[in-house]
C-alpha cells in the first residue's frame, strides 16, 4: 500500500472518480447534453454553451511553467481555499482525525476542519521569537490522529517567514505520518523561493499557491496545490467536475503571459517599497507601539488604542483588518499595502 493510501481516508481511496463527457478540441460534442448555440453576447473563445476542459490542461501547463513544476504535480482549484477544503476532506475522517495548526494563522484551516467534523490541534507560534515555529511542541502534538499539518509561510496575519530548514525537518520527521502543507499565498512578496522544489525529495510536503495576491487576480478565484502526483490524483476524485469556469480558464491563461509576469515583478517591487515606507512611518506614530517585520503585502501593527485607529481610518473611508481576536494579537490591526495615495491618506488620519 502506498503512503498516500495508508494516510488518506480509505473510502476516498476506494472511490471511483466521476468521468465527465469525453473532451477533445475540434470534435463536435454530442455527448454532453449541451446546447449547440451560444447565448446572446457570449464572446468567449470556446463558447459558454460548452463545458470547459475538465482537466484544464492548457492552464495547468502554463502554471507548471510559471511555478517550475511538473504538470502532474499540480491541481488547479477555485482559490487555494478549495484546495484546503479538499485536503481536509480527503485525509481526515469525521469525529476521528485531526489537523494541526500554529496560531495565530489563517482561519480557514480550522474552519475547513470544523465543516468536515475533524479536530484541530493548536501549537502556537513563539511570539517572543518573532512568531517562529515551536518545533518540539509541534512534533510532540503530531500524534497518529493528526493527518494534515498546515503551515502558513509567510504567515497570515503576522507577515513573517517560517524557517525553511525547520519546515523541511518537520516534513522529514513526519514522513509516513502526516501531510505537511505549506501555504505560500504571499511568497512572491518575500525574497525566498517556493518550497515546491523540495517535493520530489519530501513527498509528504505539499505547497499551496494562489493568483489572488501578487498576480492581482483575486476575482478570478484561481489557486493551485503542488504536491506528489499521487496526492493530486486522490484529490481529483473529490473536486467538483469542471471546477474552473471557461471564462477563468481563458482569462488566466492569457494573463500568465510573459508581459504579465514582467508587470508582476514591477508591481512586487512597488509593494515592497511602499511596505518599507509604510512600516517606517507607522512605527513613528504616537498610537503605534510596534510594527512587525513583514514578507507579505501587509503589515501587522500593535496600537495603544486600536479602537481610535479603526475609527480614524473609517472616517477617511479606509478599512483595515481588526485581528484582535487572534491568539496573542489583542492590540493588533493588519494593514494591506495600498497605493502611495491610499497609504498617505491612512497615515494622515493616524498622525
N, C-alpha and C positions, 0 to 999 in steps of 0.2 A: 504494500500500500504506500502511495506517495505521501510526502509530508503534508501537502495541501488536503488530501482526502482524510488524513488522520486528524487534522486540526479543524476542518470545516464541519458544519452541521451535516450529519450523514444523510438526512433527507434531501439536502441541496445537492450533495454529491451524486445521489441516485436520480435526481430529477432529470427528465428528458427535456432538452431545450425546445422552445417554440420555434417552429420553422416558418418564417414569412414566405409569401409567394416568391418564387424564383425571380431574381432581379438581374437584368443584363442590359447595359446601354444599347440603344438602337434596335431592340427587339420589341415588336408590338405586343403589349401586355394585355392579354385577355384572360389572365389567370388570377387577378387580384381584386375583382369586383369594383374597379374604379370607373368613374365617369369618363368617357372618351373626349369630352370637350373641356377647355379651360373656362374658369369663371371669368366674368367681366372684370377688366382692369388687372388681370393676372399678368404681370410682366416678368415673372421668374424665368430662369433659363430652362428648367426642366418641366415646368408646369405644376401648379399646386393641386391639380386634379390627380396627380400621380403620387404614390407613396415614394418617399426618399429612399436612397440606398440604405438598406437596414444595417449594413456594416460600415457605412460612412468611409469607404475606402480612400477616396481622394483626400478627404480631410485628415484621416489618420496618417496617410503617407506624408502629408505636409507637416503635421505636428511632429511626426517622428524625425523629420529633418530638423525642425526648429529645436527640439529637445535632445537631439542626437542619441536616439534610442531605436531599437528595432520595432517595427510596426506591431509585431505580435506581442510586444510587452506593453501595449498602450490601449486603454479603453476611454472613449470619449463619453461624457455624461452631461446632463443638464446642470452645469456647475459642479464644482468639486463637492458641494453639499450632497448631491445624489450619490457620488462615489462613497462618501462617508456612510450614508444610509445603506448602500449595497453591502459594504464590508461588514457592518454590524449584523445585517440580516443573514449574510452567508456564513458567518463564523460563530455567532452567538445564539445558543438555544434559549428561548424564553424561560425565565424563572430558574435558570441554571448557570449560564455562563456570564462572564463579566468583561467589561473593557477597563483599561487603566488610563487615567488622565493625570496631568500635572498642572493643577490650578495655581494662579489664575491663568485661564486659557480660553480658547474659542468655545462658546457654549453649545455648539451644535453636536459635539461628540456625545455629551451626556444626554442631550435631547433625543438623539437617534437611538441611544441605548434604552432610554425610557419608553420610547414608542415600541421598541422590539420586546420590552419586558426583560431586558438584560440588566445586570447590576453594574454599578460604577464604583471602581476602586480609585480613590484620590490620593496621590502622593504629591504634596505641594512643592512648588519650586522654592529654592532657598533665596528669599528676598535679600538677606544680608550679603549674599554673594552674587548680586546682580541678577536675581531670578534664574539661577543655574539649576541644573538637574541634581536631585539628591539620588545619586546612582545606587548607593547601597540600599536605601529605603525602597526605591523602585523595584530592584531585583528581589528584595525580601517579600514585597507585596504581590509579586507576579506569581501567584500560585497556579495550579493546574487548571483552575476555572477561568483565568484571565486569557482570553483568546486574541484580543487586539489591544495594542498599546498605541495611543495617539500622542504624538509629539509635534507641537506647532513650532516651526523654526524657519524664519524669525517668528517669535511668539506674539500672538494677539491676546491681550491688549498691551503687553509690556514693551514690545518692539525689539527685544534682544535676540541675538542668535544663541542657540544651544551649542555646546561643544561638539564638533564633528567626531572627534575621537571617542567621546563618551557615547554618542548615539551608535556608532559602529560597535563599540564594546557591548552595549545593551543588545544590539541585533545579534551579535555572535553568541552571547550568553544565552539568549532566549531562542536560539535555533531549535526547531522541532517542538517548541513550547508555545510560541505566540508570534503573531504577525506584528512587526513594528512599522507603523505608518507615520511618515514624516510629512506634515502639511507645509508645503513651501509656497503658499499663496503670495508671499511678499518677497521671495528670494531675489527677484530682479532688482530690487532696490538696495540689496546688500552687495558686498564685494566677495561673496562666496559662491562657488559653483554648486550646482544641484548635486545632491547625494545619489541621484539616479544612476550615476556612473558606477556605483558600488553594488548595484543589484545583482549582476552576474556572480559576484563573489559572495554576496549575502542575500540569498533568495528569499529569506524571511523578512527582508526590508522592502517597503513599498513607499512610493512618493506621490503626493497629490500636487498637481499644478492647476493653475487657472488663468484664463484670459481676462478675468474681471478687473484686475488691479493694474499692473504696469501696461498691459495692452489696451486699456481703456475700453473694454468690451463687456462691461458688466451687464448691459441689456441683452446681450446675445445668450447669456447663461450657458457658457461652454467651459467645462472643466475636464481634467484628464487624470486618470490613475495610471501610473507607471509601476509595473510590478512583474514578477515572474510570470511567464506566459501561462502557466497552469492556474495561477490566481485569476488572470484575465479571463480565461476560458470558463472558470467557475462562475464569475460574476455575469458573464454573458447569458447564463441560464436564467438569471432573475431580473436583468434590466428590461425595461419595457421595450416592446418592438418599436422600431422606427423612433428611437429615443431622441434623435437630433432632427428638428424640422428642416424642410428643404430650404427655406429662406436663410436659416442659420448656416447650413452647410455651404450654400453658395457665397454668402457674405463673408464668413470667416475664412474660407479657403482663399478668397480674393484678398482679404485684408492681411493675410500672412505672407504677403509678397515681400520681396527684398526691400522695396520702397518703404513699406510699413515698418519693417524691422529697423531700418535706418532712422526713421522718425521716432520709433520706440526708444532707441538709445539716446536721442537728443532730449526726449521728454524725461527719461530717467535722470539724466544729468541735471535738468531743471528742477526736478523734485528734490534731488539731493542738495542742490544749492539752496533752495528755499527752506528745506528742512533744517539746514545748518543755521541759516539766518533766523528762522523762527525759534529755534532752540535757544540761541544766544539771547535774543530779545526777551523771550518768555522768562528765562532764568533771572533777568534783572527786574522783573515786576515785583511790586511790593506784596502782592497777594500770592505769589508763587513761592513755594518752599523747595521744590526740586523739579527738574525736568530729566527724565530718564534717557540715556543714550538709545538711539533707535537705528535699526537697519531696515526700516519699512517706509511707507509713505504716510506715517502718522507719528505723533509724539504723545507720550503719556506724561502729564504734569500733575504735581501734587499742589494743592491750594490750602491756604489758611481758611478761606471761606469759599468753598465750591459753589454754594447757592448764589452768592453775589456774582461770581464769574458766569454762571449759567444765565442769570437774569440780564446781565450786561450784554452778553453775546446775543441773547434773544432780542434785545432792544434794537440791535442793528441787523436783525433778521439773519442771524447765523446760528446754526445748531452745532454743538459739539456733543460728543458721546459721554454720557454720565455712566461711569464704570464703578461707582462706589459700592455696588452690590457684589463685586468680585472679591475673592479672598485677598486680604492684605492691601486693598486699594480703597479704603473708606474715605479718602480725601482726594481722589484722583479723577481727572477728566481726560478723555482721549481726543486729540485734535488731528483731523486729517489735514495734510499739507494741501493748500489750495493754490490759486494763482497769487502772484505778488500783490495784486489789488485786494483780493479776499483776505490774505494774511494780514495786510496792513490795516484793513477795516476791523478785524478782530483785535489786533494789538492796540489800536486806538481806543476801542471800547474797554479794554482791560487796563489801560495806562493809569 
